[in-house]
Structures are given as structure tokens and as C-alpha cells.
Amino acid sequence: HTQAQKFPLNPNLTLTDLVKASRTLFWVDDKRTQENEDIKKLAESEGITVIRMMSTTEALQRFDALGNEKYYPQSNFRVMSNMTRMEPSGLNRSAGLDFAVKLRERHFQGPILIFCSDPDNAKKAIAHQHLIELCINYERAVEYACFAKKRVDSLYPDFLALKAEGVRDRLVTPEGGGQPFTKYYLEVDKIKPGSDTESARILNTVEEHLFRYLHPDKLPKLRRIIAVDNPVLRAKFENGLAELDS
């Protein structure tokens, strides 16, 4: 269930129109650095429409002027913003977060990435991990701007990494026989969102799939994630990847 049906539908808009819609990067950044120019050129070379704004006020005005198509996951519409920028009211070190909150208040359910190179300032975003994806490296910003798809194999947990992180695990022997498997118990309160750990990556993946289309005021609180290392499932997964690569 999503929030999309709360918005008036254009009777002339078909699903085919949405699926075939141009990929659009809605980008708010007050800086015109060479890195930003390179990202823009790379995205446009992939056939992506790049809409750039300098301030939150300008971005909200242009966002509100866009049609209802931007509210649907099939619309290929995504948002990127820097964290700190000079606004008409002065320097705002949480401008990206403020903008993301305003978009979620408008019930925008699509992806939002905030580029933040300041680790201390990035900590502000931890409380809003459901609202956004936080990016601290140039490579991820390029992937996002160019609509690069995440590799399928990135969805499968790295169980060796979980063990190295000290995640509690338990060996399970199925009743009536069958191959034993291991359960890993990830306690969400002990995971630091945005950290470079396998636990944090799994948490981000789960939240992205479960919560993307929920209003931020109605997000449930995850307490535990159970990752299952089952040799049978692993073999099926690896066979599936082999078929995709062939």
C-alpha cells in the first residue's frame, strides 16, 4: 500500500506513459564546481534530464509546478541535494535535510540523495535515515545521478563480514532433517546508520525496500533484522546470478 492514490490522477495518463517517462534528476546545489559539472555531463550523456536549482526556495517552487507524475515510482524522477548551502536567509548547514523534509511533507515518495562531505554535519542526517540516502563520496553521487542500477549480488548479505562485526548468530537444524543453516540477529539500535559496515548496508537496504513509500510520520521502528545463511538458498541465488551474466 502506498500514499500515491491520495493525489488526483490525470485521466489521460497511462501506465505506459509513466514507465516510458524521461529520467529526470532534480538537483539542488549552490555550487558550480568542476565535479558538479562532470556529474551533469555524465548524466546528460546517459540521456537524463538534469534540472538544477541554486536554493531551497527556487527548488520548492519548481517542484510544486511539476505534474503529479513525480509522485509515482515509475516516473523515473529522483532528487539530489547538497547539505550546506547559502540561502537567501544566510548559511544553512542543514539545507539538504530541510529540503528533504519539505518534500516528504508534500508526500514525495521517490529517492532523495543528500551529498555531504562533512562527517560531523552528516551526523544530523542519522535521525532522518528513513527520509534520505546520505552520500559522502563522489563515486556514489555519480552512480545516483546516472541512474546506475545496484548490482543484484549486492542484495545478498556478506556473512563473513557479519561474523567479523560480532553479530550474534545461531546454528539451526531443521526438524525432520535437512541441511543446517545459520541465523544472524542484527539489533537495529546497535547499528550506526551511514557507517561503513555490512550491518548498516543491510539496514539501509531493508529500509529502502520497506519504507520508501510510507509517509515519514507513519514509519514503523525496526528492532531486529534476521539474516539467514542457508546453503540451499545461496546456491539458488548464485545460479540466478550466473544466468543473468550469461
Solvent accessible surface area in square Angstrom, and as a share of the most:
residue,aa,sasa,rsa
1,H,185,0.83
2,T,42,0.24
3,Q,15,0.07
4,A,10,0.08
5,Q,110,0.49
6,K,122,0.52
7,F,29,0.12
8,P,98,0.62
9,L,126,0.63
10,N,65,0.33
11,P,124,0.78
12,N,126,0.65
13,L,44,0.22
14,T,73,0.42
15,L,113,0.56
16,T,76,0.44
17,D,70,0.36
18,L,15,0.08
19,V,85,0.49
20,K,159,0.67
21,A,32,0.25
22,S,78,0.50
23,R,77,0.28
24,T,20,0.12
25,L,0,0.00
26,F,0,0.00
27,W,6,0.02
28,V,0,0.00
29,D,12,0.06
30,D,31,0.16
31,K,96,0.40
32,R,115,0.42
33,T,61,0.35
34,Q,119,0.53
35,E,91,0.41
36,N,17,0.09
37,E,50,0.22
38,D,51,0.26
39,I,6,0.03
40,K,52,0.22
41,K,129,0.55
42,L,82,0.41
43,A,0,0.00
44,E,77,0.34
45,S,87,0.56
46,E,94,0.42
47,G,58,0.56
48,I,5,0.03
49,T,66,0.38
50,V,21,0.12
51,I,29,0.15
52,R,34,0.12
53,M,1,0.00
54,M,85,0.38
55,S,18,0.11
56,T,15,0.09
57,T,74,0.43
58,E,59,0.27
59,A,0,0.00
60,L,22,0.11
61,Q,119,0.53
62,R,105,0.38
63,F,1,0.00
64,D,80,0.41
65,A,88,0.68
66,L,59,0.29
67,G,41,0.40
68,N,48,0.24
69,E,60,0.27
70,K,14,0.06
71,Y,21,0.08
72,Y,34,0.13
73,P,66,0.42
74,Q,69,0.31
75,S,8,0.05
76,N,48,0.25
77,F,21,0.09
78,R,45,0.16
79,V,0,0.00
80,M,4,0.02
81,S,1,0.01
82,N,12,0.06
83,M,3,0.01
84,T,35,0.20
85,R,1,0.00
86,M,116,0.52
87,E,19,0.09
88,P,118,0.74
89,S,112,0.73
90,G,27,0.26
91,L,95,0.47
92,N,42,0.22
93,R,136,0.50
94,S,27,0.17
95,A,0,0.00
96,G,0,0.00
97,L,9,0.04
98,D,56,0.29
99,F,0,0.00
100,A,0,0.00
101,V,45,0.26
102,K,78,0.33
103,L,0,0.00
104,R,19,0.07
105,E,104,0.47
106,R,73,0.27
107,H,58,0.26
108,F,2,0.01
109,Q,7,0.03
110,G,9,0.09
111,P,29,0.18
112,I,3,0.02
113,L,0,0.00
114,I,0,0.00
115,F,58,0.24
116,C,5,0.03
117,S,87,0.56
118,D,62,0.32
119,P,99,0.62
120,D,101,0.53
121,N,11,0.06
122,A,10,0.08
123,K,117,0.50
124,K,100,0.42
125,A,3,0.02
126,I,49,0.25
127,A,89,0.69
128,H,61,0.27
129,Q,47,0.21
130,H,50,0.23
131,L,15,0.07
132,I,16,0.08
133,E,44,0.20
134,L,52,0.26
135,C,3,0.02
136,I,105,0.53
137,N,67,0.34
138,Y,66,0.25
139,E,114,0.51
140,R,46,0.17
141,A,2,0.02
142,V,29,0.17
143,E,81,0.36
144,Y,4,0.02
145,A,0,0.00
146,C,23,0.13
147,F,29,0.12
148,A,50,0.39
149,K,191,0.81
150,K,101,0.43
151,R,151,0.55
152,V,69,0.40
153,D,51,0.27
154,S,42,0.27
155,L,86,0.43
156,Y,43,0.16
157,P,27,0.17
158,D,71,0.37
159,F,11,0.04
160,L,146,0.73
161,A,28,0.22
162,L,0,0.00
163,K,108,0.46
164,A,92,0.71
165,E,70,0.31
166,G,63,0.61
167,V,21,0.12
168,R,130,0.47
169,D,57,0.30
170,R,122,0.45
171,L,122,0.61
172,V,25,0.15
173,T,93,0.54
174,P,40,0.25
175,E,177,0.79
176,G,92,0.88
177,G,45,0.43
178,G,59,0.57
179,Q,102,0.45
180,P,60,0.38
181,F,36,0.15
182,T,25,0.14
183,K,51,0.22
184,Y,8,0.03
185,Y,20,0.08
186,L,3,0.02
187,E,50,0.23
188,V,10,0.06
189,D,120,0.62
190,K,170,0.72
191,I,21,0.11
192,K,117,0.50
193,P,25,0.16
194,G,66,0.63
195,S,36,0.23
196,D,152,0.79
197,T,54,0.32
198,E,19,0.09
199,S,10,0.06
200,A,7,0.05
201,R,77,0.28
202,I,13,0.07
203,L,3,0.02
204,N,63,0.32
205,T,28,0.16
206,V,39,0.22
207,E,14,0.06
208,E,52,0.23
209,H,123,0.55
210,L,103,0.51
211,F,11,0.05
212,R,75,0.27
213,Y,59,0.22
214,L,56,0.28
215,H,25,0.11
216,P,37,0.23
217,D,123,0.64
218,K,131,0.56
219,L,42,0.21
220,P,67,0.42
221,K,136,0.57
222,L,34,0.17
223,R,197,0.72
224,R,115,0.42
225,I,19,0.10
226,I,82,0.42
227,A,8,0.06
228,V,58,0.33
229,D,29,0.15
230,N,28,0.15
231,P,53,0.33
232,V,74,0.43
233,L,96,0.48
234,R,79,0.29
235,A,48,0.37
236,K,135,0.57
237,F,53,0.22
238,E,92,0.41
239,N,90,0.46
240,G,30,0.29
241,L,33,0.17
242,A,61,0.47
243,E,130,0.58
244,L,119,0.59
245,D,111,0.58
246,S,126,0.81
